[in-house]
Amino acid sequence: MLDRKAAERSAHLAGLQSFARGAGLHEVSVVEIYEAERERLSAGARITRYVGVLAEKRARDRLRETARARTSRSQH
C-alpha cells in the first residue's frame, strides 16, 4: 500500500514539474504547492483514494494563476 501511494505521489509530482517547466515556474514551488494541497485535503478526508488527484488539480490551478499573473505583469 505504501509503495502504491509513493508511486502515485511521484507520478503526480512528475506531471506537475513538467507543467511548471512549460510555464516557466520554479519546480520547488510546485512541490510545496502540491504538498500543501495534499495535506489540506487529507486533513478532513474520510475517503483518501482521490486526494492525490484532487491535490494535483488544485496545484495546477494555482500554478496557472501564478503563470497568468507573471504574464500580465510582464506585459505592463
N, C-alpha and C positions, 0 to 999 in steps of 0.2 A: 504493500500500500504506500509506504513512504517513497519507494523508488518511482512509483507512478506519479505521485504528487511532485516529486523533484523534476521528473521528466516534463510534466505539464508546465511547471513554473519556468523551466528552461526554454521550452518552446514559446511560451508567451513572451518572455523577455527577448528572445532572438527576433521575433516578429516586430516587437516594439523598437528594438535597437535599429533594425533595418529601416523602419518607418522614420525614426529620428534622423538617421544619416541622410535619407532622402529629403527631409525637411530642413536640414542644416542645423539640427539641435544637438545639444550635448547628450551623449549616451548615459552619463552618470545621472542626469536629471530624470531620464526615462526610468531607470531602476528605482530611484527614490519615489517617483510618482506612482509607479506600479505597486511598490511595496506599501505605500500609504493607502492606496485604494483597496488593496487586498486586505490589509489589516482592518480598515474601517468596515468593509463588508463582512469580514469574518467575525467581527466582534458581536454582531447581532444576529448572525445567521443560524438558523436551526438546520437548514439543509445547505451543505457546503459544496456540493457537487459542481456547481457552476460559478463559484466565487472567482476562480481564475479567469474565466471567460469575461465575466462582468468587469473585473478589475482591469483587464486588458482594454476593453471597450472604453471604459471611463478614462483610462490613461491616454488612449489615442485621442479622445475628445479634448482632453486638457492640452495635449501636445499640439493639436490642430489650432486651438485658441492661441497658444503661445506663438506658433508659427505665423498666424494671421496678424497678431499684434506686432510682431517684428517686421513683417512685410509692410504694414500700414505706417509704422514709424519711419521706416527707411524711405518710403515714398514721399513723406512730408518734409 
